[in-house]
Amino acid sequence: MDIIERKFVPEIVIKDYSKVAWVYDIWSLLTESRTAEKVLEFAELIGNKQILDVAVGTGMLFKKIVLLNSDGFTVGIDISPPMLEHAKKRLLGIKNKNFILKEGSAYNLQYSDNHFDLVINNYMLDLLPEEDFVKILREFHRVLKPGGRLVVSSMATGSKWNNKLWYKISRSFPRLMTNCRPISIEKYIRECAFDNIKSVYITQNTFPSEVIKADKN
């Protein structure tokens, strides 16, 4: 099944997510919570780590990462100010200020080479143009330390008929899905010189997702 074409216009993405920020937590609980559990499992958050979470959204998963990485430091970025505001409110009660949340773009990560032990990215690549996948994955690779790990989740096609309904919805009603659509990115991760790649497909309430972990040599 072909990947549906998309264009990336930051202003449109920010506008779309501003509209859904108030209800995004409900969507996440219904369709993405099992994926979040697998992301944490793949991340193996043990010890003191420098972590970058790209596209934190409302911060549901980011908060768990911060709590599990209490002896390290966690950076969260997103291009949507309304989503970031929700994330900041969610983390107000955390006394250990071992994190920072700020605006940022995956296209140009403002960090030096070999900076992070772990990069996490959830449900972002599936709204971007396919021709940009390698560009962004190379940015992730650049900021990871040798031996560091990437964990990525995205909307997937799925194998059952009810999974594939999401493909049809994404094609026919893109704005309803905030331009997200099913993608497959393992081949692009391989192209960017990652190693020890492992992927898992997850379905929650018919919504299909894929979680991939990969290491930098």
mmCIF file of the C-alpha atoms, coordinates in Angstrom:
data_MODEL
# 
_entry.id   MODEL 
# 
loop_
_atom_site.group_PDB 
_atom_site.id 
_atom_site.type_symbol 
_atom_site.label_atom_id 
_atom_site.label_alt_id 
_atom_site.label_comp_id 
_atom_site.label_asym_id 
_atom_site.label_entity_id 
_atom_site.label_seq_id 
_atom_site.pdbx_PDB_ins_code 
_atom_site.Cartn_x 
_atom_site.Cartn_y 
_atom_site.Cartn_z 
_atom_site.occupancy 
_atom_site.B_iso_or_equiv 
_atom_site.pdbx_formal_charge 
_atom_site.auth_seq_id 
_atom_site.auth_comp_id 
_atom_site.auth_asym_id 
_atom_site.auth_atom_id 
_atom_site.pdbx_PDB_model_num 
ATOM 1   C CA . MET A 1 1   ? 0.000   0.000  0.000  1.00 0.00 ? 1   MET A CA 1 
ATOM 2   C CA . ASP A 1 2   ? 1.487   3.336  -1.094 1.00 0.00 ? 2   ASP A CA 1 
ATOM 3   C CA . ILE A 1 3   ? 2.246   6.097  1.392  1.00 0.00 ? 3   ILE A CA 1 
ATOM 4   C CA . ILE A 1 4   ? -0.212  8.957  0.995  1.00 0.00 ? 4   ILE A CA 1 
ATOM 5   C CA . GLU A 1 5   ? 1.535   12.151 -0.059 1.00 0.00 ? 5   GLU A CA 1 
ATOM 6   C CA . ARG A 1 6   ? 1.748   15.035 2.382  1.00 0.00 ? 6   ARG A CA 1 
ATOM 7   C CA . LYS A 1 7   ? 3.209   18.533 2.434  1.00 0.00 ? 7   LYS A CA 1 
ATOM 8   C CA . PHE A 1 8   ? 4.654   20.173 5.526  1.00 0.00 ? 8   PHE A CA 1 
ATOM 9   C CA . VAL A 1 9   ? 3.446   23.699 6.192  1.00 0.00 ? 9   VAL A CA 1 
ATOM 10  C CA . PRO A 1 10  ? 4.366   24.622 9.792  1.00 0.00 ? 10  PRO A CA 1 
ATOM 11  C CA . GLU A 1 11  ? 1.611   27.230 10.072 1.00 0.00 ? 11  GLU A CA 1 
ATOM 12  C CA . ILE A 1 12  ? -1.041  24.658 9.139  1.00 0.00 ? 12  ILE A CA 1 
ATOM 13  C CA . VAL A 1 13  ? 0.344   22.048 11.551 1.00 0.00 ? 13  VAL A CA 1 
ATOM 14  C CA . ILE A 1 14  ? 0.364   24.568 14.402 1.00 0.00 ? 14  ILE A CA 1 
ATOM 15  C CA . LYS A 1 15  ? -3.184  25.682 13.544 1.00 0.00 ? 15  LYS A CA 1 
ATOM 16  C CA . ASP A 1 16  ? -4.494  22.106 13.339 1.00 0.00 ? 16  ASP A CA 1 
ATOM 17  C CA . TYR A 1 17  ? -2.963  21.051 16.649 1.00 0.00 ? 17  TYR A CA 1 
ATOM 18  C CA . SER A 1 18  ? -4.122  24.248 18.329 1.00 0.00 ? 18  SER A CA 1 
ATOM 19  C CA . LYS A 1 19  ? -7.668  23.121 17.543 1.00 0.00 ? 19  LYS A CA 1 
ATOM 20  C CA . VAL A 1 20  ? -7.264  19.618 18.969 1.00 0.00 ? 20  VAL A CA 1 
ATOM 21  C CA . ALA A 1 21  ? -4.941  20.308 21.921 1.00 0.00 ? 21  ALA A CA 1 
ATOM 22  C CA . TRP A 1 22  ? -7.829  20.372 24.411 1.00 0.00 ? 22  TRP A CA 1 
ATOM 23  C CA . VAL A 1 23  ? -9.081  16.907 23.362 1.00 0.00 ? 23  VAL A CA 1 
ATOM 24  C CA . TYR A 1 24  ? -5.821  15.249 22.345 1.00 0.00 ? 24  TYR A CA 1 
ATOM 25  C CA . ASP A 1 25  ? -5.392  13.439 25.676 1.00 0.00 ? 25  ASP A CA 1 
ATOM 26  C CA . ILE A 1 26  ? -8.639  11.535 25.098 1.00 0.00 ? 26  ILE A CA 1 
ATOM 27  C CA . TRP A 1 27  ? -7.499  10.507 21.611 1.00 0.00 ? 27  TRP A CA 1 
ATOM 28  C CA . SER A 1 28  ? -4.149  9.383  23.030 1.00 0.00 ? 28  SER A CA 1 
ATOM 29  C CA . LEU A 1 29  ? -5.742  7.276  25.752 1.00 0.00 ? 29  LEU A CA 1 
ATOM 30  C CA . LEU A 1 30  ? -8.036  5.556  23.251 1.00 0.00 ? 30  LEU A CA 1 
ATOM 31  C CA . THR A 1 31  ? -5.519  4.902  20.460 1.00 0.00 ? 31  THR A CA 1 
ATOM 32  C CA . GLU A 1 32  ? -1.927  5.469  21.615 1.00 0.00 ? 32  GLU A CA 1 
ATOM 33  C CA . SER A 1 33  ? -1.556  4.381  25.258 1.00 0.00 ? 33  SER A CA 1 
ATOM 34  C CA . ARG A 1 34  ? -0.464  0.820  24.410 1.00 0.00 ? 34  ARG A CA 1 
ATOM 35  C CA . THR A 1 35  ? 2.077   2.248  21.995 1.00 0.00 ? 35  THR A CA 1 
ATOM 36  C CA . ALA A 1 36  ? 3.401   4.535  24.742 1.00 0.00 ? 36  ALA A CA 1 
ATOM 37  C CA . GLU A 1 37  ? 3.977   1.501  26.971 1.00 0.00 ? 37  GLU A CA 1 
ATOM 38  C CA . LYS A 1 38  ? 6.024   -0.187 24.232 1.00 0.00 ? 38  LYS A CA 1 
ATOM 39  C CA . VAL A 1 39  ? 8.012   3.022  23.650 1.00 0.00 ? 39  VAL A CA 1 
ATOM 40  C CA . LEU A 1 40  ? 8.999   3.048  27.334 1.00 0.00 ? 40  LEU A CA 1 
ATOM 41  C CA . GLU A 1 41  ? 9.918   -0.630 27.175 1.00 0.00 ? 41  GLU A CA 1 
ATOM 42  C CA . PHE A 1 42  ? 12.117  -0.077 24.107 1.00 0.00 ? 42  PHE A CA 1 
ATOM 43  C CA . ALA A 1 43  ? 13.694  3.018  25.680 1.00 0.00 ? 43  ALA A CA 1 
ATOM 44  C CA . GLU A 1 44  ? 15.051  0.999  28.625 1.00 0.00 ? 44  GLU A CA 1 
ATOM 45  C CA . LEU A 1 45  ? 15.147  3.992  30.963 1.00 0.00 ? 45  LEU A CA 1 
ATOM 46  C CA . ILE A 1 46  ? 17.732  2.814  33.471 1.00 0.00 ? 46  ILE A CA 1 
ATOM 47  C CA . GLY A 1 47  ? 20.389  5.115  34.904 1.00 0.00 ? 47  GLY A CA 1 
ATOM 48  C CA . ASN A 1 48  ? 21.393  8.664  34.155 1.00 0.00 ? 48  ASN A CA 1 
ATOM 49  C CA . LYS A 1 49  ? 20.458  9.566  30.572 1.00 0.00 ? 49  LYS A CA 1 
ATOM 50  C CA . GLN A 1 50  ? 20.410  12.631 28.365 1.00 0.00 ? 50  GLN A CA 1 
ATOM 51  C CA . ILE A 1 51  ? 17.093  12.304 26.522 1.00 0.00 ? 51  ILE A CA 1 
ATOM 52  C CA . LEU A 1 52  ? 15.463  14.252 23.704 1.00 0.00 ? 52  LEU A CA 1 
ATOM 53  C CA . ASP A 1 53  ? 11.725  13.835 23.123 1.00 0.00 ? 53  ASP A CA 1 
ATOM 54  C CA . VAL A 1 54  ? 10.776  15.352 19.764 1.00 0.00 ? 54  VAL A CA 1 
ATOM 55  C CA . ALA A 1 55  ? 7.096   16.322 19.330 1.00 0.00 ? 55  ALA A CA 1 
ATOM 56  C CA . VAL A 1 56  ? 6.016   15.973 22.975 1.00 0.00 ? 56  VAL A CA 1 
ATOM 57  C CA . GLY A 1 57  ? 2.401   16.951 22.317 1.00 0.00 ? 57  GLY A CA 1 
ATOM 58  C CA . THR A 1 58  ? 0.494   17.430 25.560 1.00 0.00 ? 58  THR A CA 1 
ATOM 59  C CA . GLY A 1 59  ? 3.246   15.714 27.537 1.00 0.00 ? 59  GLY A CA 1 
ATOM 60  C CA . MET A 1 60  ? 1.509   12.519 28.664 1.00 0.00 ? 60  MET A CA 1 
ATOM 61  C CA . LEU A 1 61  ? 4.457   10.302 27.742 1.00 0.00 ? 61  LEU A CA 1 
ATOM 62  C CA . PHE A 1 62  ? 7.012   13.032 28.407 1.00 0.00 ? 62  PHE A CA 1 
ATOM 63  C CA . LYS A 1 63  ? 5.998   13.194 32.076 1.00 0.00 ? 63  LYS A CA 1 
ATOM 64  C CA . LYS A 1 64  ? 6.540   9.450  32.476 1.00 0.00 ? 64  LYS A CA 1 
ATOM 65  C CA . ILE A 1 65  ? 9.965   9.753  30.835 1.00 0.00 ? 65  ILE A CA 1 
ATOM 66  C CA . VAL A 1 66  ? 10.953  12.602 33.162 1.00 0.00 ? 66  VAL A CA 1 
ATOM 67  C CA . LEU A 1 67  ? 9.921   10.619 36.251 1.00 0.00 ? 67  LEU A CA 1 
ATOM 68  C CA . LEU A 1 68  ? 11.771  7.504  35.100 1.00 0.00 ? 68  LEU A CA 1 
ATOM 69  C CA . ASN A 1 69  ? 14.862  9.537  34.198 1.00 0.00 ? 69  ASN A CA 1 
ATOM 70  C CA . SER A 1 70  ? 15.044  11.321 37.538 1.00 0.00 ? 70  SER A CA 1 
ATOM 71  C CA . ASP A 1 71  ? 18.853  11.183 37.690 1.00 0.00 ? 71  ASP A CA 1 
ATOM 72  C CA . GLY A 1 72  ? 19.310  12.370 34.111 1.00 0.00 ? 72  GLY A CA 1 
ATOM 73  C CA . PHE A 1 73  ? 18.035  15.286 32.040 1.00 0.00 ? 73  PHE A CA 1 
ATOM 74  C CA . THR A 1 74  ? 15.159  15.252 29.559 1.00 0.00 ? 74  THR A CA 1 
ATOM 75  C CA . VAL A 1 75  ? 14.519  17.805 26.807 1.00 0.00 ? 75  VAL A CA 1 
ATOM 76  C CA . GLY A 1 76  ? 11.110  18.046 25.148 1.00 0.00 ? 76  GLY A CA 1 
ATOM 77  C CA . ILE A 1 77  ? 10.379  20.051 22.005 1.00 0.00 ? 77  ILE A CA 1 
ATOM 78  C CA . ASP A 1 78  ? 7.289   20.712 19.894 1.00 0.00 ? 78  ASP A CA 1 
ATOM 79  C CA . ILE A 1 79  ? 6.391   23.246 17.223 1.00 0.00 ? 79  ILE A CA 1 
ATOM 80  C CA . SER A 1 80  ? 2.896   23.820 18.645 1.00 0.00 ? 80  SER A CA 1 
ATOM 81  C CA . PRO A 1 81  ? 2.712   26.404 21.477 1.00 0.00 ? 81  PRO A CA 1 
ATOM 82  C CA . PRO A 1 82  ? -0.767  25.234 22.617 1.00 0.00 ? 82  PRO A CA 1 
ATOM 83  C CA . MET A 1 83  ? 0.430   21.640 22.914 1.00 0.00 ? 83  MET A CA 1 
ATOM 84  C CA . LEU A 1 84  ? 3.484   22.813 24.863 1.00 0.00 ? 84  LEU A CA 1 
ATOM 85  C CA . GLU A 1 85  ? 1.293   24.794 27.243 1.00 0.00 ? 85  GLU A CA 1 
ATOM 86  C CA . HIS A 1 86  ? -0.660  21.641 28.057 1.00 0.00 ? 86  HIS A CA 1 
ATOM 87  C CA . ALA A 1 87  ? 2.606   19.762 28.589 1.00 0.00 ? 87  ALA A CA 1 
ATOM 88  C CA . LYS A 1 88  ? 3.993   22.458 30.900 1.00 0.00 ? 88  LYS A CA 1 
ATOM 89  C CA . LYS A 1 89  ? 0.835   22.429 33.024 1.00 0.00 ? 89  LYS A CA 1 
ATOM 90  C CA . ARG A 1 90  ? 1.035   18.641 33.271 1.00 0.00 ? 90  ARG A CA 1 
ATOM 91  C CA . LEU A 1 91  ? 4.561   18.834 34.721 1.00 0.00 ? 91  LEU A CA 1 
ATOM 92  C CA . LEU A 1 92  ? 3.957   21.678 37.197 1.00 0.00 ? 92  LEU A CA 1 
ATOM 93  C CA . GLY A 1 93  ? 3.901   19.316 40.186 1.00 0.00 ? 93  GLY A CA 1 
ATOM 94  C CA . ILE A 1 94  ? 7.300   17.762 39.519 1.00 0.00 ? 94  ILE A CA 1 
ATOM 95  C CA . LYS A 1 95  ? 9.775   19.062 42.094 1.00 0.00 ? 95  LYS A CA 1 
ATOM 96  C CA . ASN A 1 96  ? 12.915  17.713 40.451 1.00 0.00 ? 96  ASN A CA 1 
ATOM 97  C CA . LYS A 1 97  ? 13.498  20.162 37.589 1.00 0.00 ? 97  LYS A CA 1 
ATOM 98  C CA . ASN A 1 98  ? 15.531  17.734 35.527 1.00 0.00 ? 98  ASN A CA 1 
ATOM 99  C CA . PHE A 1 99  ? 13.801  18.693 32.286 1.00 0.00 ? 99  PHE A CA 1 
ATOM 100 C CA . ILE A 1 100 ? 13.020  21.514 29.889 1.00 0.00 ? 100 ILE A CA 1 
ATOM 101 C CA . LEU A 1 101 ? 10.130  22.051 27.464 1.00 0.00 ? 101 LEU A CA 1 
ATOM 102 C CA . LYS A 1 102 ? 10.479  24.462 24.568 1.00 0.00 ? 102 LYS A CA 1 
ATOM 103 C CA . GLU A 1 103 ? 9.549   25.148 20.964 1.00 0.00 ? 103 GLU A CA 1 
ATOM 104 C CA . GLY A 1 104 ? 11.700  23.370 18.427 1.00 0.00 ? 104 GLY A CA 1 
ATOM 105 C CA . SER A 1 105 ? 11.712  21.714 15.009 1.00 0.00 ? 105 SER A CA 1 
ATOM 106 C CA . ALA A 1 106 ? 12.834  18.209 14.076 1.00 0.00 ? 106 ALA A CA 1 
ATOM 107 C CA . TYR A 1 107 ? 14.218  19.638 10.842 1.00 0.00 ? 107 TYR A CA 1 
ATOM 108 C CA . ASN A 1 108 ? 16.916  21.553 12.695 1.00 0.00 ? 108 ASN A CA 1 
ATOM 109 C CA . LEU A 1 109 ? 17.702  20.267 16.169 1.00 0.00 ? 109 LEU A CA 1 
ATOM 110 C CA . GLN A 1 110 ? 19.580  22.931 18.098 1.00 0.00 ? 110 GLN A CA 1 
ATOM 111 C CA . TYR A 1 111 ? 22.033  20.522 19.722 1.00 0.00 ? 111 TYR A CA 1 
ATOM 112 C CA . SER A 1 112 ? 25.586  19.430 19.030 1.00 0.00 ? 112 SER A CA 1 
ATOM 113 C CA . ASP A 1 113 ? 26.610  16.097 17.544 1.00 0.00 ? 113 ASP A CA 1 
ATOM 114 C CA . ASN A 1 114 ? 26.706  13.092 19.892 1.00 0.00 ? 114 ASN A CA 1 
ATOM 115 C CA . HIS A 1 115 ? 24.716  14.877 22.613 1.00 0.00 ? 115 HIS A CA 1 
ATOM 116 C CA . PHE A 1 116 ? 21.921  12.484 23.668 1.00 0.00 ? 116 PHE A CA 1 
ATOM 117 C CA . ASP A 1 117 ? 21.755  8.896  24.895 1.00 0.00 ? 117 ASP A CA 1 
ATOM 118 C CA . LEU A 1 118 ? 18.191  8.520  23.667 1.00 0.00 ? 118 LEU A CA 1 
ATOM 119 C CA . VAL A 1 119 ? 15.928  10.221 21.115 1.00 0.00 ? 119 VAL A CA 1 
ATOM 120 C CA . ILE A 1 120 ? 12.187  9.529  21.228 1.00 0.00 ? 120 ILE A CA 1 
ATOM 121 C CA . ASN A 1 121 ? 9.733   10.607 18.538 1.00 0.00 ? 121 ASN A CA 1 
ATOM 122 C CA . ASN A 1 122 ? 6.033   9.758  18.580 1.00 0.00 ? 122 ASN A CA 1 
ATOM 123 C CA . TYR A 1 123 ? 3.420   10.223 15.861 1.00 0.00 ? 123 TYR A CA 1 
ATOM 124 C CA . MET A 1 124 ? 5.241   12.984 13.980 1.00 0.00 ? 124 MET A CA 1 
ATOM 125 C CA . LEU A 1 125 ? 6.786   11.449 10.877 1.00 0.00 ? 125 LEU A CA 1 
ATOM 126 C CA . ASP A 1 126 ? 3.336   10.254 9.810  1.00 0.00 ? 126 ASP A CA 1 
ATOM 127 C CA . LEU A 1 127 ? 2.243   13.823 9.079  1.00 0.00 ? 127 LEU A CA 1 
ATOM 128 C CA . LEU A 1 128 ? 5.403   14.842 7.174  1.00 0.00 ? 128 LEU A CA 1 
ATOM 129 C CA . PRO A 1 129 ? 6.379   14.381 3.509  1.00 0.00 ? 129 PRO A CA 1 
ATOM 130 C CA . GLU A 1 130 ? 7.974   11.027 2.720  1.00 0.00 ? 130 GLU A CA 1 
ATOM 131 C CA . GLU A 1 131 ? 10.919  12.783 1.065  1.00 0.00 ? 131 GLU A CA 1 
ATOM 132 C CA . ASP A 1 132 ? 11.757  14.390 4.439  1.00 0.00 ? 132 ASP A CA 1 
ATOM 133 C CA . PHE A 1 133 ? 11.976  11.136 6.431  1.00 0.00 ? 133 PHE A CA 1 
ATOM 134 C CA . VAL A 1 134 ? 15.693  10.600 5.810  1.00 0.00 ? 134 VAL A CA 1 
ATOM 135 C CA . LYS A 1 135 ? 16.525  14.245 6.495  1.00 0.00 ? 135 LYS A CA 1 
ATOM 136 C CA . ILE A 1 136 ? 14.886  14.081 9.925  1.00 0.00 ? 136 ILE A CA 1 
ATOM 137 C CA . LEU A 1 137 ? 16.204  10.632 10.795 1.00 0.00 ? 137 LEU A CA 1 
ATOM 138 C CA . ARG A 1 138 ? 19.711  11.845 9.999  1.00 0.00 ? 138 ARG A CA 1 
ATOM 139 C CA . GLU A 1 139 ? 19.185  14.710 12.436 1.00 0.00 ? 139 GLU A CA 1 
ATOM 140 C CA . PHE A 1 140 ? 18.190  12.175 15.082 1.00 0.00 ? 140 PHE A CA 1 
ATOM 141 C CA . HIS A 1 141 ? 21.288  10.122 14.243 1.00 0.00 ? 141 HIS A CA 1 
ATOM 142 C CA . ARG A 1 142 ? 23.517  13.207 14.408 1.00 0.00 ? 142 ARG A CA 1 
ATOM 143 C CA . VAL A 1 143 ? 22.531  14.251 17.931 1.00 0.00 ? 143 VAL A CA 1 
ATOM 144 C CA . LEU A 1 144 ? 22.735  10.713 19.334 1.00 0.00 ? 144 LEU A CA 1 
ATOM 145 C CA . LYS A 1 145 ? 25.894  9.536  21.029 1.00 0.00 ? 145 LYS A CA 1 
ATOM 146 C CA . PRO A 1 146 ? 27.597  6.414  19.644 1.00 0.00 ? 146 PRO A CA 1 
ATOM 147 C CA . GLY A 1 147 ? 25.693  3.547  21.222 1.00 0.00 ? 147 GLY A CA 1 
ATOM 148 C CA . GLY A 1 148 ? 22.653  5.781  21.691 1.00 0.00 ? 148 GLY A CA 1 
ATOM 149 C CA . ARG A 1 149 ? 19.141  4.674  20.864 1.00 0.00 ? 149 ARG A CA 1 
ATOM 150 C CA . LEU A 1 150 ? 16.271  5.959  18.735 1.00 0.00 ? 150 LEU A CA 1 
ATOM 151 C CA . VAL A 1 151 ? 12.674  4.972  19.518 1.00 0.00 ? 151 VAL A CA 1 
ATOM 152 C CA . VAL A 1 152 ? 10.024  6.038  16.998 1.00 0.00 ? 152 VAL A CA 1 
ATOM 153 C CA . SER A 1 153 ? 6.297   5.395  16.834 1.00 0.00 ? 153 SER A CA 1 
ATOM 154 C CA . SER A 1 154 ? 3.938   6.176  13.983 1.00 0.00 ? 154 SER A CA 1 
ATOM 155 C CA . MET A 1 155 ? 0.584   5.374  12.503 1.00 0.00 ? 155 MET A CA 1 
ATOM 156 C CA . ALA A 1 156 ? 0.801   2.142  10.487 1.00 0.00 ? 156 ALA A CA 1 
ATOM 157 C CA . THR A 1 157 ? -1.286  0.367  7.877  1.00 0.00 ? 157 THR A CA 1 
ATOM 158 C CA . GLY A 1 158 ? -2.175  -2.769 9.805  1.00 0.00 ? 158 GLY A CA 1 
ATOM 159 C CA . SER A 1 159 ? -3.259  -6.076 8.325  1.00 0.00 ? 159 SER A CA 1 
ATOM 160 C CA . LYS A 1 160 ? -6.953  -6.357 9.225  1.00 0.00 ? 160 LYS A CA 1 
ATOM 161 C CA . TRP A 1 161 ? -9.778  -4.749 7.293  1.00 0.00 ? 161 TRP A CA 1 
ATOM 162 C CA . ASN A 1 162 ? -10.734 -2.467 10.196 1.00 0.00 ? 162 ASN A CA 1 
ATOM 163 C CA . ASN A 1 163 ? -7.109  -1.274 10.493 1.00 0.00 ? 163 ASN A CA 1 
ATOM 164 C CA . LYS A 1 164 ? -7.133  -0.360 6.821  1.00 0.00 ? 164 LYS A CA 1 
ATOM 165 C CA . LEU A 1 165 ? -10.190 1.845  7.314  1.00 0.00 ? 165 LEU A CA 1 
ATOM 166 C CA . TRP A 1 166 ? -7.780  4.363  8.858  1.00 0.00 ? 166 TRP A CA 1 
ATOM 167 C CA . TYR A 1 167 ? -5.874  4.462  5.562  1.00 0.00 ? 167 TYR A CA 1 
ATOM 168 C CA . LYS A 1 168 ? -9.093  5.369  3.743  1.00 0.00 ? 168 LYS A CA 1 
ATOM 169 C CA . ILE A 1 169 ? -9.987  8.010  6.324  1.00 0.00 ? 169 ILE A CA 1 
ATOM 170 C CA . SER A 1 170 ? -6.490  9.498  6.087  1.00 0.00 ? 170 SER A CA 1 
ATOM 171 C CA . ARG A 1 171 ? -6.729  9.675  2.299  1.00 0.00 ? 171 ARG A CA 1 
ATOM 172 C CA . SER A 1 172 ? -10.270 11.053 2.079  1.00 0.00 ? 172 SER A CA 1 
ATOM 173 C CA . PHE A 1 173 ? -10.393 13.252 5.206  1.00 0.00 ? 173 PHE A CA 1 
ATOM 174 C CA . PRO A 1 174 ? -6.798  14.357 5.941  1.00 0.00 ? 174 PRO A CA 1 
ATOM 175 C CA . ARG A 1 175 ? -7.705  17.310 8.168  1.00 0.00 ? 175 ARG A CA 1 
ATOM 176 C CA . LEU A 1 176 ? -9.814  15.016 10.346 1.00 0.00 ? 176 LEU A CA 1 
ATOM 177 C CA . MET A 1 177 ? -6.559  13.153 11.072 1.00 0.00 ? 177 MET A CA 1 
ATOM 178 C CA . THR A 1 178 ? -4.528  16.397 11.392 1.00 0.00 ? 178 THR A CA 1 
ATOM 179 C CA . ASN A 1 179 ? -2.803  15.152 8.198  1.00 0.00 ? 179 ASN A CA 1 
ATOM 180 C CA . CYS A 1 180 ? -1.462  11.974 9.831  1.00 0.00 ? 180 CYS A CA 1 
ATOM 181 C CA . ARG A 1 181 ? -1.546  8.838  7.690  1.00 0.00 ? 181 ARG A CA 1 
ATOM 182 C CA . PRO A 1 182 ? -0.156  5.293  7.764  1.00 0.00 ? 182 PRO A CA 1 
ATOM 183 C CA . ILE A 1 183 ? 3.546   5.033  6.969  1.00 0.00 ? 183 ILE A CA 1 
ATOM 184 C CA . SER A 1 184 ? 6.349   2.469  7.065  1.00 0.00 ? 184 SER A CA 1 
ATOM 185 C CA . ILE A 1 185 ? 9.747   3.878  8.024  1.00 0.00 ? 185 ILE A CA 1 
ATOM 186 C CA . GLU A 1 186 ? 12.015  0.932  8.811  1.00 0.00 ? 186 GLU A CA 1 
ATOM 187 C CA . LYS A 1 187 ? 13.777  1.121  5.422  1.00 0.00 ? 187 LYS A CA 1 
ATOM 188 C CA . TYR A 1 188 ? 14.536  4.809  5.996  1.00 0.00 ? 188 TYR A CA 1 
ATOM 189 C CA . ILE A 1 189 ? 15.966  4.071  9.434  1.00 0.00 ? 189 ILE A CA 1 
ATOM 190 C CA . ARG A 1 190 ? 18.261  1.474  7.857  1.00 0.00 ? 190 ARG A CA 1 
ATOM 191 C CA . GLU A 1 191 ? 19.309  3.992  5.229  1.00 0.00 ? 191 GLU A CA 1 
ATOM 192 C CA . CYS A 1 192 ? 20.461  6.333  8.020  1.00 0.00 ? 192 CYS A CA 1 
ATOM 193 C CA . ALA A 1 193 ? 23.004  3.820  9.353  1.00 0.00 ? 193 ALA A CA 1 
ATOM 194 C CA . PHE A 1 194 ? 21.120  2.687  12.436 1.00 0.00 ? 194 PHE A CA 1 
ATOM 195 C CA . ASP A 1 195 ? 21.675  -0.869 13.668 1.00 0.00 ? 195 ASP A CA 1 
ATOM 196 C CA . ASN A 1 196 ? 19.948  -3.497 15.871 1.00 0.00 ? 196 ASN A CA 1 
ATOM 197 C CA . ILE A 1 197 ? 16.557  -2.509 14.498 1.00 0.00 ? 197 ILE A CA 1 
ATOM 198 C CA . LYS A 1 198 ? 13.436  -4.037 16.007 1.00 0.00 ? 198 LYS A CA 1 
ATOM 199 C CA . SER A 1 199 ? 9.820   -3.198 15.176 1.00 0.00 ? 199 SER A CA 1 
ATOM 200 C CA . VAL A 1 200 ? 6.471   -4.099 16.722 1.00 0.00 ? 200 VAL A CA 1 
ATOM 201 C CA . TYR A 1 201 ? 2.960   -3.524 15.380 1.00 0.00 ? 201 TYR A CA 1 
ATOM 202 C CA . ILE A 1 202 ? 0.247   -2.572 17.876 1.00 0.00 ? 202 ILE A CA 1 
ATOM 203 C CA . THR A 1 203 ? -3.505  -2.174 17.379 1.00 0.00 ? 203 THR A CA 1 
ATOM 204 C CA . GLN A 1 204 ? -5.665  -0.299 19.880 1.00 0.00 ? 204 GLN A CA 1 
ATOM 205 C CA . ASN A 1 205 ? -9.370  0.159  19.186 1.00 0.00 ? 205 ASN A CA 1 
ATOM 206 C CA . THR A 1 206 ? -8.637  -0.690 15.511 1.00 0.00 ? 206 THR A CA 1 
ATOM 207 C CA . PHE A 1 207 ? -6.019  2.108  15.275 1.00 0.00 ? 207 PHE A CA 1 
ATOM 208 C CA . PRO A 1 208 ? -2.746  0.592  13.961 1.00 0.00 ? 208 PRO A CA 1 
ATOM 209 C CA . SER A 1 209 ? 0.686   1.767  15.097 1.00 0.00 ? 209 SER A CA 1 
ATOM 210 C CA . GLU A 1 210 ? 4.292   0.694  14.702 1.00 0.00 ? 210 GLU A CA 1 
ATOM 211 C CA . VAL A 1 211 ? 7.068   1.166  17.260 1.00 0.00 ? 211 VAL A CA 1 
ATOM 212 C CA . ILE A 1 212 ? 10.687  0.863  16.146 1.00 0.00 ? 212 ILE A CA 1 
ATOM 213 C CA . LYS A 1 213 ? 13.882  0.928  18.164 1.00 0.00 ? 213 LYS A CA 1 
ATOM 214 C CA . ALA A 1 214 ? 17.320  1.277  16.601 1.00 0.00 ? 214 ALA A CA 1 
ATOM 215 C CA . ASP A 1 215 ? 20.833  1.931  17.847 1.00 0.00 ? 215 ASP A CA 1 
ATOM 216 C CA . LYS A 1 216 ? 23.596  4.194  16.581 1.00 0.00 ? 216 LYS A CA 1 
ATOM 217 C CA . ASN A 1 217 ? 26.908  2.446  16.019 1.00 0.00 ? 217 ASN A CA 1 
# 
